Amino acid sequence: MAALLHEIDDFRGRPGFKVVIVMFMSEYNHTIDAKGRLIIPSKFREVLGEEFVVSKGMDGCLFVYANEDWNAFEQKLTSLPLINKEARQFARFFLAGAAQVEVDKQGRILLPAALREFAGLDKDVVLVGVGSRIEIWNKEKYEDAGEDVDMDDIAAAMGELGLTI
């Protein structure tokens, strides 16, 4: 399953308020064609709709957001203090590097050349569902990133942040 839906009937202690939370998950291997088009898995498209946002992401990948999630993220970015240099750079990184994309009849999107270049996407890619977003990785870079991961160290760091399994 590529997307997990959770329904909450009592949102933040408010009876009668219903919220649906969408979580993307799973990995899909695909290729980018010579024109820069990429097939988006149908399970992801069901949640994303016909238009969504692709932006530069962390770790050298691209982030994909449904419009609603992008709007919430964009509000957070634009609320950062302008007098803080790192805040301006952080907002610029995401906002200037974002593009609205549309799904064609074959389920493909056209990734802008600047985003493909940023993430090193030329042919083989991996689409990874990561909670509220999807990441698009160069396949080789994604595999390399996973090789040096020590999950015991990461689990300890997450425990310090209050996340336990």
Phi and psi in degrees as GROMACS dihedral restraints (atoms count N, CA, C in turn):
[ dihedral_restraints ]
;  ai    aj    ak    al  type     phi  dphi    fc
    3     4     5     6     1   -93.8    20    10
    4     5     6     7     1   -22.6    20    10
    6     7     8     9     1  -137.8    20    10
    7     8     9    10     1   137.5    20    10
    9    10    11    12     1  -113.0    20    10
   10    11    12    13     1   128.0    20    10
   12    13    14    15     1  -107.0    20    10
   13    14    15    16     1   130.9    20    10
   15    16    17    18     1  -118.0    20    10
   16    17    18    19     1   131.8    20    10
   18    19    20    21     1  -107.2    20    10
   19    20    21    22     1   133.7    20    10
   21    22    23    24     1  -120.0    20    10
   22    23    24    25     1   118.3    20    10
   24    25    26    27     1   -84.9    20    10
   25    26    27    28     1   -24.3    20    10
   27    28    29    30     1  -120.3    20    10
   28    29    30    31     1    75.8    20    10
   30    31    32    33     1   -75.4    20    10
   31    32    33    34     1   121.2    20    10
   33    34    35    36     1    50.9    20    10
   34    35    36    37     1    42.0    20    10
   36    37    38    39     1    74.1    20    10
   37    38    39    40     1    13.5    20    10
   39    40    41    42     1  -106.6    20    10
   40    41    42    43     1   101.3    20    10
   42    43    44    45     1   -60.5    20    10
   43    44    45    46     1   143.8    20    10
   45    46    47    48     1    90.6    20    10
   46    47    48    49     1   -12.8    20    10
   48    49    50    51     1   -93.2    20    10
   49    50    51    52     1   122.4    20    10
   51    52    53    54     1  -112.5    20    10
   52    53    54    55     1   130.6    20    10
   54    55    56    57     1  -127.0    20    10
   55    56    57    58     1   137.3    20    10
   57    58    59    60     1  -110.2    20    10
   58    59    60    61     1   124.0    20    10
   60    61    62    63     1  -104.9    20    10
   61    62    63    64     1   128.0    20    10
   63    64    65    66     1  -106.8    20    10
   64    65    66    67     1   132.7    20    10
   66    67    68    69     1  -125.1    20    10
   67    68    69    70     1   124.8    20    10
   69    70    71    72     1   -83.4    20    10
   70    71    72    73     1   143.3    20    10
   72    73    74    75     1  -153.3    20    10
   73    74    75    76     1   168.5    20    10
   75    76    77    78     1    92.8    20    10
   76    77    78    79     1   167.2    20    10
   78    79    80    81     1  -125.3    20    10
   79    80    81    82     1   141.6    20    10
   81    82    83    84     1  -134.4    20    10
   82    83    84    85     1   133.9    20    10
   84    85    86    87     1   -96.8    20    10
   85    86    87    88     1   130.3    20    10
   87    88    89    90     1  -143.5    20    10
   88    89    90    91     1   176.6    20    10
   90    91    92    93     1  -125.6    20    10
   91    92    93    94     1   152.0    20    10
   93    94    95    96     1   -96.1    20    10
   94    95    96    97     1   132.8    20    10
   96    97    98    99     1   -81.1    20    10
   97    98    99   100     1   177.3    20    10
   99   100   101   102     1   -61.9    20    10
  100   101   102   103     1   -22.3    20    10
  102   103   104   105     1   -91.5    20    10
  103   104   105   106     1     0.4    20    10
  105   106   107   108     1    87.4    20    10
  106   107   108   109     1    20.1    20    10
  108   109   110   111     1   -95.3    20    10
  109   110   111   112     1   144.2    20    10
  111   112   113   114     1  -132.6    20    10
  112   113   114   115     1   131.6    20    10
  114   115   116   117     1   -75.4    20    10
  115   116   117   118     1   130.0    20    10
  117   118   119   120     1   -96.6    20    10
  118   119   120   121     1   126.4    20    10
  120   121   122   123     1   -53.5    20    10
  121   122   123   124     1   141.8    20    10
  123   124   125   126     1   -58.4    20    10
  124   125   126   127     1   -36.1    20    10
  126   127   128   129     1   -63.4    20    10
  127   128   129   130     1   -35.7    20    10
  129   130   131   132     1   -72.2    20    10
  130   131   132   133     1   -40.7    20    10
  132   133   134   135     1   -62.5    20    10
  133   134   135   136     1   -33.5    20    10
  135   136   137   138     1   -56.9    20    10
  136   137   138   139     1   -34.9    20    10
  138   139   140   141     1   -91.3    20    10
  139   140   141   142     1   -40.7    20    10
  141   142   143   144     1   -71.0    20    10
  142   143   144   145     1   -32.4    20    10
  144   145   146   147     1    85.3    20    10
  145   146   147   148     1  -163.9    20    10
  147   148   149   150     1   -84.9    20    10
  148   149   150   151     1   -19.7    20    10
  150   151   152   153     1  -134.6    20    10
  151   152   153   154     1   140.6    20    10
  153   154   155   156     1  -159.9    20    10
  154   155   156   157     1  -177.5    20    10
  156   157   158   159     1  -114.6    20    10
  157   158   159   160     1   135.8    20    10
  159   160   161   162     1  -117.8    20    10
  160   161   162   163     1   132.3    20    10
  162   163   164   165     1  -135.6    20    10
  163   164   165   166     1   167.9    20    10
  165   166   167   168     1   -58.9    20    10
  166   167   168   169     1   146.3    20    10
  168   169   170   171     1  -125.0    20    10
  169   170   171   172     1   179.5    20    10
  171   172   173   174     1   -79.5    20    10
  172   173   174   175     1   159.5    20    10
  174   175   176   177     1    64.8    20    10
  175   176   177   178     1    16.7    20    10
  177   178   179   180     1    83.7    20    10
  178   179   180   181     1    17.4    20    10
  180   181   182   183     1  -111.5    20    10
  181   182   183   184     1  -178.3    20    10
  183   184   185   186     1  -107.3    20    10
  184   185   186   187     1   147.6    20    10
  186   187   188   189     1  -104.6    20    10
  187   188   189   190     1   142.1    20    10
  189   190   191   192     1  -121.7    20    10
  190   191   192   193     1   128.3    20    10
  192   193   194   195     1  -126.3    20    10
  193   194   195   196     1   140.2    20    10
  195   196   197   198     1   -63.2    20    10
  196   197   198   199     1   151.2    20    10
  198   199   200   201     1   -53.7    20    10
  199   200   201   202     1   -42.5    20    10
  201   202   203   204     1   -62.3    20    10
  202   203   204   205     1   -44.0    20    10
  204   205   206   207     1   -68.9    20    10
  205   206   207   208     1   -37.5    20    10
  207   208   209   210     1   -63.0    20    10
  208   209   210   211     1   -43.1    20    10
  210   211   212   213     1   -60.3    20    10
  211   212   213   214     1   -41.0    20    10
  213   214   215   216     1   -65.2    20    10
  214   215   216   217     1   -42.6    20    10
  216   217   218   219     1   -64.9    20    10
  217   218   219   220     1   -42.6    20    10
  219   220   221   222     1   -61.3    20    10
  220   221   222   223     1   -39.6    20    10
  222   223   224   225     1   -62.2    20    10
  223   224   225   226     1   -40.7    20    10
  225   226   227   228     1   -63.4    20    10
  226   227   228   229     1   -42.6    20    10
  228   229   230   231     1   -64.7    20    10
  229   230   231   232     1   -43.6    20    10
  231   232   233   234     1   -74.8    20    10
  232   233   234   235     1   -12.6    20    10
  234   235   236   237     1   -89.2    20    10
  235   236   237   238     1    -4.9    20    10
  237   238   239   240     1   -66.0    20    10
  238   239   240   241     1   148.5    20    10
  240   241   242   243     1   -68.7    20    10
  241   242   243   244     1   127.7    20    10
  243   244   245   246     1   -66.4    20    10
  244   245   246   247     1   -21.2    20    10
  246   247   248   249     1   -80.0    20    10
  247   248   249   250     1    -7.9    20    10
  249   250   251   252     1   -96.7    20    10
  250   251   252   253     1   116.7    20    10
  252   253   254   255     1   -61.0    20    10
  253   254   255   256     1   -43.6    20    10
  255   256   257   258     1   -64.5    20    10
  256   257   258   259     1   -36.3    20    10
  258   259   260   261     1   -64.3    20    10
  259   260   261   262     1   -42.4    20    10
  261   262   263   264     1   -63.6    20    10
  262   263   264   265     1   -42.8    20    10
  264   265   266   267     1   -65.2    20    10
  265   266   267   268     1   -41.3    20    10
  267   268   269   270     1   -62.7    20    10
  268   269   270   271     1   -48.8    20    10
  270   271   272   273     1   -62.6    20    10
  271   272   273   274     1   -42.9    20    10
  273   274   275   276     1   -61.3    20    10
  274   275   276   277     1   -42.5    20    10
  276   277   278   279     1   -54.4    20    10
  277   278   279   280     1   -49.0    20    10
  279   280   281   282     1   -79.7    20    10
  280   281   282   283     1   -45.3    20    10
  282   283   284   285     1   -73.4    20    10
  283   284   285   286     1   -43.1    20    10
  285   286   287   288     1   -70.8    20    10
  286   287   288   289     1   -25.5    20    10
  288   289   290   291     1   -96.4    20    10
  289   290   291   292     1    16.9    20    10
  291   292   293   294     1  -103.1    20    10
  292   293   294   295     1   152.2    20    10
  294   295   296   297     1  -143.6    20    10
  295   296   297   298     1   137.2    20    10
  297   298   299   300     1   -80.4    20    10
  298   299   300   301     1   129.5    20    10
  300   301   302   303     1  -123.2    20    10
  301   302   303   304     1   156.2    20    10
  303   304   305   306     1  -122.0    20    10
  304   305   306   307     1   143.8    20    10
  306   307   308   309     1   -85.8    20    10
  307   308   309   310     1   130.4    20    10
  309   310   311   312     1   -86.2    20    10
  310   311   312   313     1  -177.7    20    10
  312   313   314   315     1   -64.3    20    10
  313   314   315   316     1   -21.4    20    10
  315   316   317   318     1   -93.7    20    10
  316   317   318   319     1     6.5    20    10
  318   319   320   321     1    80.8    20    10
  319   320   321   322     1    21.4    20    10
  321   322   323   324     1  -107.2    20    10
  322   323   324   325     1   155.8    20    10
  324   325   326   327     1  -120.2    20    10
  325   326   327   328     1   155.6    20    10
  327   328   329   330     1   -97.8    20    10
  328   329   330   331     1   113.4    20    10
  330   331   332   333     1   -82.4    20    10
  331   332   333   334     1   125.0    20    10
  333   334   335   336     1   -57.3    20    10
  334   335   336   337     1   145.0    20    10
  336   337   338   339     1   -55.6    20    10
  337   338   339   340     1   -40.2    20    10
  339   340   341   342     1   -62.6    20    10
  340   341   342   343     1   -37.6    20    10
  342   343   344   345     1   -72.6    20    10
  343   344   345   346     1   -39.5    20    10
  345   346   347   348     1   -61.1    20    10
  346   347   348   349     1   -42.7    20    10
  348   349   350   351     1   -65.2    20    10
  349   350   351   352     1   -44.4    20    10
  351   352   353   354     1   -54.8    20    10
  352   353   354   355     1   -45.9    20    10
  354   355   356   357     1   -91.2    20    10
  355   356   357   358     1     0.0    20    10
  357   358   359   360     1    66.3    20    10
  358   359   360   361     1    35.7    20    10
  360   361   362   363     1   -90.8    20    10
  361   362   363   364     1   118.2    20    10
  363   364   365   366     1  -125.8    20    10
  364   365   366   367     1   -42.3    20    10
  366   367   368   369     1  -140.4    20    10
  367   368   369   370     1   -75.2    20    10
  369   370   371   372     1   -84.0    20    10
  370   371   372   373     1   126.3    20    10
  372   373   374   375     1  -132.4    20    10
  373   374   375   376     1   162.7    20    10
  375   376   377   378     1  -125.0    20    10
  376   377   378   379     1   129.4    20    10
  378   379   380   381     1  -101.5    20    10
  379   380   381   382     1   125.5    20    10
  381   382   383   384     1  -122.9    20    10
  382   383   384   385     1   121.3    20    10
  384   385   386   387     1   -77.7    20    10
  385   386   387   388     1   123.7    20    10
  387   388   389   390     1  -132.9    20    10
  388   389   390   391     1    71.7    20    10
  390   391   392   393     1    71.7    20    10
  391   392   393   394     1  -111.5    20    10
  393   394   395   396     1   -86.0    20    10
  394   395   396   397     1     0.0    20    10
  396   397   398   399     1  -143.6    20    10
  397   398   399   400     1   171.3    20    10
  399   400   401   402     1  -117.3    20    10
  400   401   402   403     1   142.3    20    10
  402   403   404   405     1  -109.7    20    10
  403   404   405   406     1   140.5    20    10
  405   406   407   408     1  -113.7    20    10
  406   407   408   409     1   119.6    20    10
  408   409   410   411     1  -118.8    20    10
  409   410   411   412     1   147.7    20    10
  411   412   413   414     1   -62.6    20    10
  412   413   414   415     1   128.7    20    10
  414   415   416   417     1   -57.4    20    10
  415   416   417   418     1   -45.6    20    10
  417   418   419   420     1   -64.2    20    10
  418   419   420   421     1   -42.6    20    10
  420   421   422   423     1   -63.8    20    10
  421   422   423   424     1   -39.1    20    10
  423   424   425   426     1   -64.4    20    10
  424   425   426   427     1   -44.4    20    10
  426   427   428   429     1   -65.0    20    10
  427   428   429   430     1   -41.1    20    10
  429   430   431   432     1   -63.7    20    10
  430   431   432   433     1   -39.6    20    10
  432   433   434   435     1   -64.0    20    10
  433   434   435   436     1   -31.5    20    10
  435   436   437   438     1   -82.0    20    10
  436   437   438   439     1   -15.8    20    10
  438   439   440   441     1   -69.7    20    10
  439   440   441   442     1   -37.3    20    10
  441   442   443   444     1   -96.1    20    10
  442   443   444   445     1    16.0    20    10
  444   445   446   447     1   -84.4    20    10
  445   446   447   448     1   126.8    20    10
  447   448   449   450     1  -107.7    20    10
  448   449   450   451     1    99.7    20    10
  450   451   452   453     1   -63.5    20    10
  451   452   453   454     1   -26.3    20    10
  453   454   455   456     1   -65.2    20    10
  454   455   456   457     1   -43.2    20    10
  456   457   458   459     1   -65.4    20    10
  457   458   459   460     1   -42.0    20    10
  459   460   461   462     1   -65.6    20    10
  460   461   462   463     1   -42.9    20    10
  462   463   464   465     1   -61.1    20    10
  463   464   465   466     1   -39.2    20    10
  465   466   467   468     1   -64.5    20    10
  466   467   468   469     1   -42.6    20    10
  468   469   470   471     1   -65.0    20    10
  469   470   471   472     1   -39.1    20    10
  471   472   473   474     1   -67.5    20    10
  472   473   474   475     1   -35.0    20    10
  474   475   476   477     1   -61.7    20    10
  475   476   477   478     1   -37.6    20    10
  477   478   479   480     1   -66.0    20    10
  478   479   480   481     1   -24.7    20    10
  480   481   482   483     1   -88.7    20    10
  481   482   483   484     1     0.2    20    10
  483   484   485   486     1    96.1    20    10
  484   485   486   487     1     4.4    20    10
  486   487   488   489     1   -98.8    20    10
  487   488   489   490     1   119.7    20    10
  489   490   491   492     1  -125.7    20    10
  490   491   492   493     1   155.8    20    10
